[in-house]
Amino acid sequence: MISEENIPNNVDLSSDKRLQRALVEWLPNYLDWWRAVGPDGFQEKEIYLRTAISVDTDGWAHFDYVRMPDYRWGIFLAAPENDRKVGFGDFAGQPVWNEVPGEFRNTLRRIIVTQGDTEPASVEQQRLLGKTAPSLYDMRNLFQVNVEEGRHLWAMVYLLHSYFGKDGREEAEELLARRSGDADKPRILGAFNQPILNWLDFFLFTMFTDRDGKYQLAALAQSGFDPLSRTCKFMLTEEAHHMFVGETGVDRMVQRSCELQKSAPDGDVRKMGGIDLPTLQKYINLWFSLSEDLFGGEISSNAADFFSAGLKGRYREDQLPEHKALDAAYSMQVVESGQVVQKEVPLRNAMNEVLRDNYVEDCQRAVDKWNRTAKKVGVEFELQLPSRRFHRQQGIYSGLHFDPAGNLLDEASFSRRKDEWLPSVSDNAYIASLMQQVTEPGKIANWLAPPSKGVNGHPFDFEYVKL
């Protein structure tokens, strides 16, 4: 029987027999999925992992060696707020909902399923990366990300089982039935069907795609459906580590690339076995554009409906001065008659773009940090975020062609220069040639600098994975 011993939780799971029965049925399927498409070749290894065993400061960051199939995937909600009110939209000021409002049942289920679908997808995308890990430290961080994505899946499944009855149970099963990149049953969102072929992809995925997760969770943490809000608030405490892995991973790559460039007689980083910054720029262009698509269309009636219903707010909605967004407008660039022009859009219909603004600002902060690292080593090269119009597959720019500066192009011009801006077949082949597993504690692949510090006070040469 499921208990607090094997599923740490603060939702009083032991007293809810119906929910216990549902999770007892779901758990074996989850473990079958984990073993089939989770980290390949490392299921029996002991990994130094952080496990959440409670929501308090000491409990959510408990470290120990554990085999990944034995990881204690828990169910945690942030502590409730007394007399919490809906903070925005047409229901602002009314008490939050602790049960699903009938008129929003389908919409809420769709929101939860879409968020839940991203969690197992990323595990599937990353399943082979352990075999080319550049160090034990990085291998351990990969597996930490994987098990926490699994726990975030549990969080969404808990909501589906607890609040959506038979429909919720069926949706929970479908979360295990879809597969990243599968031709017949792909994951719901495009970036989660994109192959993660190497550790450059992984670092940029955790930098850009997991950062999208931060802003989606932050918007849902404002929700008037209180169980969803409290679930997302706790998930955000773990999402921070995923972004840390990506942001610092790229920073370490930039440092090493610049060191190799300085030491090479002709400045050729590839001859020294490193990743040159122009190639890194191409991968930034790819993953940033893929991740921008996750916010949805720039002009969206769905976003307006989510906001008006009090289901999904803006980033840090509770700190904004106004929460109705009825009379305001948002100015955005659109394409009309072959020209990029400014257009005023009702603010509620631009909520996806408002959230994307916060995201882009956060991403730019990280890119600025990477450029400072290059300058410290003595290399003058400016990494950049491409225009938010570049390489878009969703929204008002999909089907159109732009260069990274945002200039409108015809299809032939874009096709002719595509390999200048996005990873080419030869780029992927070169990066693949660098991906060699390093398993000796304290050693690291040539293309990556070691971290400035280890995990939980341990040094870099700690045995993070027992192989």
Order of alpha helices (4+ residues) and beta strands (2+ residues): alpha-beta-beta-alpha-alpha-alpha-alpha-alpha-alpha-alpha-alpha-beta-beta-alpha-beta-beta-alpha-alpha-beta
